Every structure is written in C-alpha cells, then in structure tokens.
Amino acid sequence: VELAPEGRATLPALVRDRALTIRLVGRPDRWNRLPAHVDILEGALIVQGLGHAAAQTDGVCLTPLLAAEQKARAARAGIWSSSDYVLDAKDGAALTERLGQHILALGRVDPARIHRGRDYLNFARYWKSGLSLIIAEKDWPMFAGGAPAASFVGKRLRARGRLEWRSGPALLAGPD
C-alpha cells in the first residue's frame, strides 16, 4: 500500500493494541529491508481511502487490494474524493514534481512504439512531455495478452508505479 499523508497519520491508531499477521514477501532490498504484507490492515487502509494499491515487491497479490481500492473509489472515500489524486498522464510538469514517488496516472495512449526491445506507451504526442510506460518486449505478453502495442493508441489507461526519469517521466513495468 502506498499511503497518503492522511494514512500515515491514521496508521498508529489502527495498529495500537491489535495482533497483526505479517507475511514476508520478496527479498531484502539493498539496505537489507524485508518487504512485508500485513493482510487485514492493508485492505482496511485502502477501503477508507487512505492509500492506494502498490505492488512494490515480488510476491504481493494485488487482486484483493485492487478490489478494496475500487470500493473506496466508488464511495469517493478519502483520497478518492479529490480529482487531483490521480495525475494526468499528459502533465509532464506535475509528473516531474513527483519523481521517485509511487503514483497513479490516467490518460490516453498517444503514440505507442517498440524500440530496442522495449514497448513504449506514451501519453503525450511528444513523449518527453508526458508519461511513458516502458515494458520490456519479453514481458509485453503478460501485460497485453498478445495484443500489439499499437492497439492501445487512443485507449484510456490507468498506470501505477514508482515514477522515474528516462529523458522524461516514466514508469518501468515488468518483473525486472
């Protein structure tokens, strides 16, 4: 779960005097931190609109977290009551301000291309001025189910992930 500031403030009260089940998932990062999943707590935070689903490590099952997120979005709870929580995928300036953060962005793909073994779904005509979703060609079938990248042009997509700079704001997708 990627917590909004309200979620970080609420978290201590939610865990006080509660027994929690913590499952370790994935491998330690370069600072030897172990990623963990707290089953009940994560869904509760998301349903209250205090954060969004964010698979930031291998082994996390996003399905129940995305279902909780959908409930919160439908109820316009917490972060979902504001239209500016999900970033416009064409707004390069707003995206650049959030580099290094886990974000949600929404927009229409325009254009898509394959270059040097990667599929690029760009959300702005000039790719450096908006979000680029970059997927290794070998991982493309996992995301697209066999559809070519060009078939996504004009389609509205929601993308989530840690925002990086690759000559413009970009999300790198895949199990790399």
C-alpha positions in Angstrom: 0.0 0.0 0.0 1.2 3.5 -0.8 -0.2 5.6 2.0 -1.4 9.2 1.5 -0.4 11.6 4.3 -3.7 11.0 6.0 -3.0 7.3 6.0 0.4 7.8 7.6 -1.3 9.9 10.3 -4.0 7.3 10.9 -1.8 4.2 10.9 -0.7 4.3 14.6 -4.3 4.4 15.8 -5.2 1.5 13.5 -2.4 -0.8 14.8 -2.5 0.1 18.5 -3.3 -2.9 20.7 -4.0 -5.2 17.7 -2.5 -8.5 16.8 -1.3 -8.4 13.2 -0.3 -11.1 10.9 2.8 -10.1 8.9 4.0 -12.2 5.9 7.4 -11.6 4.5 7.3 -11.3 0.7 10.1 -10.9 -1.8 13.8 -10.4 -1.0 15.7 -7.9 1.1 16.5 -4.6 -0.7 19.9 -3.1 -1.0 19.5 -1.7 2.5 18.6 -5.2 3.8 15.0 -4.1 4.5 12.5 -7.0 4.2 9.2 -6.3 2.4 6.2 -7.5 4.3 2.4 -7.8 3.8 0.0 -7.1 6.6 -3.1 -8.8 5.5 -6.1 -7.1 7.2 -4.5 -3.7 7.7 -3.7 -3.0 4.1 -7.2 -3.6 2.8 -8.7 -1.5 5.7 -6.4 1.4 4.8 -7.3 1.3 1.1 -11.1 0.9 1.7 -11.0 4.0 3.9 -9.3 5.9 1.1 -6.1 6.3 3.0 -3.8 5.0 0.2 -3.8 3.0 -3.0 -2.7 -0.5 -4.0 1.0 -0.6 -4.9 2.8 -3.9 -5.7 6.3 -2.7 -4.9 7.8 -6.1 -4.5 7.5 -9.7 -5.9 5.1 -11.9 -4.1 2.4 -9.3 -3.4 -1.1 -10.3 -4.5 -2.7 -7.1 -5.8 -6.2 -8.6 -6.5 -7.7 -8.0 -3.1 -6.1 -4.6 -2.7 -7.4 -3.5 -6.1 -10.9 -4.7 -5.1 -10.6 -2.6 -1.9 -9.4 0.3 -4.0 -12.4 0.0 -6.3 -14.8 0.1 -3.3 -13.1 3.3 -2.0 -13.1 4.9 -5.4 -16.9 4.1 -5.8 -17.6 5.6 -2.4 -15.3 8.6 -3.1 -13.6 7.9 0.3 -10.5 9.7 1.4 -8.1 10.3 -1.4 -10.8 9.4 -4.0 -12.9 12.5 -3.0 -10.3 14.6 -4.8 -10.0 14.7 -8.5 -6.3 15.6 -8.4 -5.0 12.4 -6.6 -4.7 10.6 -9.9 -2.3 12.5 -12.1 -3.0 13.5 -15.7 -0.6 11.4 -17.7 0.0 14.3 -20.2 1.0 16.7 -17.4 4.8 16.4 -17.5 5.3 19.3 -15.0 3.1 17.7 -12.4 4.6 14.3 -13.0 8.2 15.7 -12.7 7.3 17.1 -9.3 6.5 13.5 -8.1 9.7 11.8 -9.4 10.7 8.9 -7.0 7.2 8.5 -5.7 4.7 5.8 -6.3 1.9 7.4 -8.4 -1.3 6.7 -10.2 -1.7 8.4 -13.6 -4.6 8.3 -16.1 -4.6 9.2 -19.8 -5.0 8.2 -23.4 -2.1 6.4 -25.1 -0.7 8.6 -28.0 1.6 7.1 -29.5 2.9 3.6 -28.9 6.2 2.2 -30.3 8.7 -0.5 -30.0 12.4 0.5 -29.7 15.4 -1.6 -28.7 13.5 -4.4 -27.1 11.0 -2.3 -25.2 7.4 -1.4 -25.8 6.6 2.3 -25.1 3.1 3.5 -24.4 3.4 7.3 -24.4 0.6 9.6 -23.1 1.7 12.7 -24.9 2.4 13.2 -28.6 6.0 14.4 -27.7 7.0 11.6 -25.4 9.3 13.7 -23.2 6.4 16.0 -22.2 4.2 13.3 -20.6 4.3 9.9 -19.1 5.9 7.0 -20.8 5.0 3.4 -19.7 8.0 1.3 -20.6 7.7 -2.5 -20.8 10.4 -5.0 -21.8 9.3 -6.7 -25.0 9.8 -10.1 -23.4 7.3 -9.1 -20.7 4.8 -7.5 -23.1 2.5 -10.6 -23.4 2.0 -10.6 -19.6 0.5 -7.0 -19.9 -1.2 -7.1 -23.2 -2.4 -10.7 -23.7 -0.9 -10.8 -27.2 -2.3 -7.5 -28.4 0.2 -5.3 -30.2 1.3 -2.1 -28.6 -0.3 -0.1 -31.4 -3.7 -1.4 -30.5 -3.5 0.7 -27.3 -3.3 4.0 -29.1 -6.3 6.1 -28.2 -7.3 3.9 -25.3 -7.6 5.3 -21.8 -5.3 3.6 -19.3 -4.5 3.9 -15.6 -0.9 3.3 -14.8 0.7 2.9 -11.3 4.3 2.6 -10.2 7.4 4.3 -9.0 8.0 7.4 -11.2 11.4 7.6 -12.8 13.2 10.0 -15.2 14.1 8.4 -18.5 14.5 11.6 -20.6 11.0 12.3 -19.4 8.7 10.9 -16.7 8.4 7.2 -17.0 7.0 4.1 -15.3 9.0 0.9 -15.9 6.7 -2.1 -15.8 7.6 -5.7 -15.5 9.2 -8.2 -13.2 12.7 -6.9 -13.8 
